[in-house]
Amino acid sequence: MFAKLKKDTYFFILFFYVLIMVLDESNYKYNSYYNVLAFVGKLVIFCFILVYIKKFNIIQIKHDIFIFSLIFLNALSMFKNGLEINMILFLLMILASKKMPLYSVFKVFLLSFLIGICFIVLSSFIGFIPDTLNVRYSDDFLTLFILHTNRYERHSFGFQFSNQVPFVLMTIYFLFIALRQQKMKMIEHVIFEILNFIIFILCGSRFVLIIMIMTNICYVLYKNMHKYFLRDQFFLSIKKVTFIIRNIFIIGAVFSFACVLFNAYVPTKFDSVLNFRLTYALEAIKYYGIHLFGSGFDAGTAQGAIKVIVDNGYIMLFMQRGILFAIVLLLYWTEIIHILLKKNNFYMIIPILMIALENFVDYQVLSYHFLPFMCIFLHKEDRLLFLKLVNRKGVKNYGKYNKNVYQTQRNRRFKKGNL
């Protein structure tokens, strides 16, 4: 069976991996039969992916040092905190994607993700799994302005938590942007924003609502700026903020710890807007601490020792996985942004910046939702990362700006290195 593995077998493995991970977020998780099937499925995928990596000589220590560092540090963390398969499988799926076209990785991931989501929602409507209803009260401006009341009901539509539905829409939006890039039309953004408001009314996640609106605004502004600036002039104009963009994950981590550790100096109103995430995070840090190899994979969750839920992704990363793993992962994301900056591909950067912002209020930095984005590190020269743009003079440019590309109107042949 393993002898018949082909290179494109990776896409079948990826398809079933994503399907299982999506179902893991649903109320099927409370079914003991499903848990057994899911565990067996993960073991099968684990075996296939190991054989695949070995057969096609995927491993190159020099180029894959970040991935192997994460695997090694996670293994050390497991010796201290107990065994788990999800993280190792997640990292191996990223590693195995290296010889596959990045566009196809995004496409297959999105297809499997959509099928899984539709199956869960349909199961909820039919009654196979419950649609959990959570009633909350909020007096913030956004809730009062849209709902005209401080009471809102949050449906889960078959997922374990109601906020997972908005995260699903956000993930789909980010994947669409990565696949379509400059080809996305205004009507597509409008459709996503309409769905964004509908899901906010039904499921109520203020932060996802804001993140998707910000993503839309950033995309439209960036796309239209090319109508008024030459490509090189545009990037020179934003050179001053490049440092912030490149290090957004590190800045997010520093800012998170500053807000939590100096919680006494943070305005109470700011903490209340965040549903007291800072207060809960401080309680968790005092109890669990921050250690080299983490305090356990249940730390900061409802299954943890003190039942305090921490929603800040940066705090959770350091608390659960440890200082060493967290630092390497933040550097990994930083390098991905650096790769995209060198390609001048801000269409891909925008979703990643929003992931960094969203991680401030939810643990997203290690979510399988963004596996395709994490694959970018191993696809530095993939065609998907290069943009085909036209400036005011009507001259096309592929990828990073190069003045030699801008030729006369009579000779518009491109240098091979830019294609």
PEUR-V27787 format. One record per residue. N is the residue number from 1. RES is the residue in one letter. SS is DSSP state (H for helix, E for strand, C for the rest). PSI is psi as a letter, one per 20 degrees, with the letter a starting at -180 (999 if undefined). BURIAL is I if it has 9 or more other C-alpha atoms within 8 Angstrom, else O. Layout:
[[N	RES	SS	PSI	BURIAL] [N	RES	SS	PSI	BURIAL]]
This chain:
[[1	M	C	g	O] [2	F	H	h	O] [3	A	H	h	O] [4	K	H	j	O] [5	L	C	p	O] [6	K	C	r	O] [7	K	C	g	O] [8	D	C	j	O] [9	T	H	h	O] [10	Y	H	h	I] [11	F	H	h	I] [12	F	H	g	O] [13	I	H	g	I] [14	L	H	g	I] [15	F	H	g	I] [16	F	H	h	I] [17	Y	H	g	I] [18	V	H	g	I] [19	L	H	g	I] [20	I	H	g	I] [21	M	H	h	I] [22	V	H	g	I] [23	L	H	h	I] [24	D	H	h	I] [25	E	C	i	I] [26	S	E	r	I] [27	N	H	i	I] [28	Y	H	h	I] [29	K	H	h	I] [30	Y	H	j	O] [31	N	C	p	O] [32	S	H	h	O] [33	Y	H	g	O] [34	Y	H	g	I] [35	N	H	h	I] [36	V	H	g	O] [37	L	H	g	O] [38	A	H	g	I] [39	F	H	g	O] [40	V	H	g	O] [41	G	H	g	I] [42	K	H	h	I] [43	L	H	g	O] [44	V	H	g	O] [45	I	H	g	I] [46	F	H	g	I] [47	C	H	g	O] [48	F	H	g	I] [49	I	H	h	I] [50	L	H	g	I] [51	V	H	g	I] [52	Y	H	g	I] [53	I	H	g	I] [54	K	H	g	I] [55	K	H	h	O] [56	F	C	j	O] [57	N	C	l	O] [58	I	C	h	I] [59	I	C	p	O] [60	Q	C	n	O] [61	I	C	g	O] [62	K	C	g	O] [63	H	C	i	O] [64	D	C	k	I] [65	I	H	h	O] [66	F	H	g	O] [67	I	H	g	I] [68	F	H	h	I] [69	S	H	g	I] [70	L	H	g	I] [71	I	H	g	I] [72	F	H	g	O] [73	L	H	h	I] [74	N	H	h	I] [75	A	H	g	O] [76	L	H	h	I] [77	S	H	h	I] [78	M	H	h	I] [79	F	H	h	O] [80	K	H	h	O] [81	N	H	i	I] [82	G	C	r	O] [83	L	C	q	O] [84	E	C	q	O] [85	I	C	h	O] [86	N	H	g	O] [87	M	H	g	O] [88	I	H	g	I] [89	L	H	g	I] [90	F	H	g	I] [91	L	H	h	I] [92	L	H	h	I] [93	M	H	h	I] [94	I	H	g	I] [95	L	H	g	I] [96	A	H	i	I] [97	S	H	i	I] [98	K	H	h	I] [99	K	H	j	O] [100	M	C	q	I] [101	P	C	p	O] [102	L	H	h	I] [103	Y	H	g	O] [104	S	H	h	O] [105	V	H	g	I] [106	F	H	g	I] [107	K	H	g	I] [108	V	H	g	I] [109	F	H	g	I] [110	L	H	g	I] [111	L	H	g	I] [112	S	H	g	I] [113	F	H	g	I] [114	L	H	g	O] [115	I	H	g	I] [116	G	H	g	I] [117	I	H	g	I] [118	C	H	g	O] [119	F	H	g	O] [120	I	H	g	I] [121	V	H	g	I] [122	L	H	g	O] [123	S	H	h	I] [124	S	H	g	I] [125	F	H	h	I] [126	I	H	h	O] [127	G	C	j	O] [128	F	C	h	O] [129	I	C	q	I] [130	P	C	q	I] [131	D	C	n	I] [132	T	C	p	I] [133	L	E	p	I] [134	N	E	p	O] [135	V	E	p	O] [136	R	E	q	O] [137	Y	E	p	O] [138	S	C	q	O] [139	D	C	j	O] [140	D	C	q	O] [141	F	H	g	O] [142	L	H	g	O] [143	T	H	g	I] [144	L	H	h	I] [145	F	H	g	O] [146	I	H	g	O] [147	L	H	i	I] [148	H	C	k	O] [149	T	C	q	O] [150	N	C	j	I] [151	R	E	p	O] [152	Y	E	q	I] [153	E	E	p	I] [154	R	E	o	I] [155	H	E	q	I] [156	S	C	i	I] [157	F	C	l	I] [158	G	C	i	I] [159	F	E	r	I] [160	Q	C	h	I] [161	F	C	q	O] [162	S	C	h	I] [163	N	H	i	I] [164	Q	H	h	I] [165	V	H	g	I] [166	P	H	h	I] [167	F	H	h	I] [168	V	H	g	O] [169	L	H	g	I] [170	M	H	g	I] [171	T	H	g	I] [172	I	H	g	I] [173	Y	H	g	I] [174	F	H	g	I] [175	L	H	h	I] [176	F	H	g	I] [177	I	H	g	I] [178	A	H	h	I] [179	L	H	g	I] [180	R	H	h	O] [181	Q	H	c	I] [182	Q	H	i	O] [183	K	H	i	O] [184	M	C	p	I] [185	K	C	r	O] [186	M	H	h	O] [187	I	H	h	O] [188	E	H	g	O] [189	H	H	g	I] [190	V	H	g	O] [191	I	H	g	O] [192	F	H	h	I] [193	E	H	h	I] [194	I	H	g	O] [195	L	H	h	O] [196	N	H	g	I] [197	F	H	h	I] [198	I	H	g	O] [199	I	H	h	I] [200	F	H	g	I] [201	I	H	h	I] [202	L	H	h	I] [203	C	H	h	I] [204	G	C	m	I] [205	S	C	o	I] [206	R	H	h	I] [207	F	H	g	O] [208	V	H	h	I] [209	L	H	g	I] [210	I	H	g	O] [211	I	H	g	I] [212	M	H	h	I] [213	I	H	g	I] [214	M	H	g	O] [215	T	H	g	I] [216	N	H	g	I] [217	I	H	g	O] [218	C	H	g	I] [219	Y	H	g	I] [220	V	H	g	O] [221	L	H	g	O] [222	Y	H	g	I] [223	K	H	g	I] [224	N	H	i	O] [225	M	H	h	I] [226	H	C	i	I] [227	K	C	i	O] [228	Y	C	i	O] [229	F	C	q	I] [230	L	C	q	I] [231	R	H	g	I] [232	D	H	h	O] [233	Q	H	h	O] [234	F	H	g	I] [235	F	H	h	I] [236	L	H	h	O] [237	S	H	h	O] [238	I	C	j	O] [239	K	H	h	O] [240	K	H	h	O] [241	V	H	j	O] [242	T	H	h	O] [243	F	H	g	O] [244	I	H	g	O] [245	I	H	g	I] [246	R	H	h	I] [247	N	C	k	I] [248	I	H	h	I] [249	F	H	g	I] [250	I	H	g	I] [251	I	H	g	I] [252	G	H	g	I] [253	A	H	g	I] [254	V	H	g	O] [255	F	H	g	O] [256	S	H	g	I] [257	F	H	h	I] [258	A	H	g	I] [259	C	H	h	I] [260	V	H	g	I] [261	L	H	h	O] [262	F	C	k	O] [263	N	H	h	I] [264	A	H	h	O] [265	Y	H	i	O] [266	V	C	p	I] [267	P	C	p	O] [268	T	H	h	O] [269	K	H	h	O] [270	F	H	g	O] [271	D	H	h	I] [272	S	H	h	O] [273	V	H	h	O] [274	L	C	j	I] [275	N	C	k	O] [276	F	C	k	I] [277	R	H	h	I] [278	L	H	g	I] [279	T	H	g	I] [280	Y	H	h	I] [281	A	H	h	I] [282	L	H	g	I] [283	E	H	g	I] [284	A	H	g	I] [285	I	H	g	I] [286	K	H	h	O] [287	Y	H	g	O] [288	Y	H	h	I] [289	G	C	r	I] [290	I	C	o	I] [291	H	C	r	I] [292	L	C	g	O] [293	F	C	k	I] [294	G	C	r	I] [295	S	C	j	I] [296	G	C	q	I] [297	F	C	i	O] [298	D	C	i	I] [299	A	C	p	I] [300	G	C	j	I] [301	T	C	r	I] [302	A	C	h	I] [303	Q	C	i	O] [304	G	C	r	I] [305	A	C	h	O] [306	I	C	j	O] [307	K	C	j	I] [308	V	C	p	I] [309	I	C	p	I] [310	V	C	p	I] [311	D	C	i	I] [312	N	C	o	I] [313	G	H	h	I] [314	Y	H	g	I] [315	I	H	g	I] [316	M	H	g	I] [317	L	H	g	I] [318	F	H	h	I] [319	M	H	g	I] [320	Q	H	g	I] [321	R	H	h	I] [322	G	C	r	I] [323	I	H	g	I] [324	L	H	g	I] [325	F	H	g	I] [326	A	H	g	I] [327	I	H	g	O] [328	V	H	g	I] [329	L	H	g	I] [330	L	H	h	I] [331	L	H	h	I] [332	Y	H	g	I] [333	W	H	h	I] [334	T	H	g	I] [335	E	H	h	I] [336	I	H	g	I] [337	I	H	h	I] [338	H	H	g	I] [339	I	H	g	I] [340	L	H	h	I] [341	L	H	h	I] [342	K	H	h	O] [343	K	C	i	I] [344	N	C	k	I] [345	N	C	n	I] [346	F	H	i	I] [347	Y	H	h	I] [348	M	H	h	I] [349	I	H	h	I] [350	I	H	g	I] [351	P	H	h	I] [352	I	H	h	I] [353	L	H	h	I] [354	M	H	h	I] [355	I	H	g	I] [356	A	H	g	I] [357	L	H	g	I] [358	E	H	h	I] [359	N	C	i	I] [360	F	C	h	I] [361	V	C	j	I] [362	D	C	q	I] [363	Y	C	n	I] [364	Q	C	i	I] [365	V	C	h	I] [366	L	C	j	O] [367	S	C	p	O] [368	Y	H	i	O] [369	H	H	h	O] [370	F	H	k	I] [371	L	H	g	I] [372	P	H	h	I] [373	F	H	h	O] [374	M	H	i	I] [375	C	H	i	I] [376	I	H	h	I] [377	F	H	h	I] [378	L	H	j	I] [379	H	C	l	I] [380	K	C	h	O] [381	E	C	k	O] [382	D	C	q	I] [383	R	H	h	O] [384	L	H	h	O] [385	L	H	i	I] [386	F	C	p	I] [387	L	C	q	I] [388	K	E	o	O] [389	L	E	r	O] [390	V	E	p	I] [391	N	C	a	I] [392	R	C	h	I] [393	K	C	i	O] [394	G	C	j	O] [395	V	C	p	I] [396	K	E	q	I] [397	N	E	p	I] [398	Y	E	p	I] [399	G	C	b	I] [400	K	C	q	I] [401	Y	C	p	I] [402	N	C	p	O] [403	K	H	h	O] [404	N	H	i	O] [405	V	H	h	I] [406	Y	C	n	I] [407	Q	C	r	I] [408	T	C	r	O] [409	Q	C	h	O] [410	R	C	h	O] [411	N	C	o	O] [412	R	C	k	I] [413	R	C	q	O] [414	F	C	q	O] [415	K	C	q	O] [416	K	H	h	O] [417	G	H	i	O] [418	N	H	i	I] [419	L	C	999	O]]
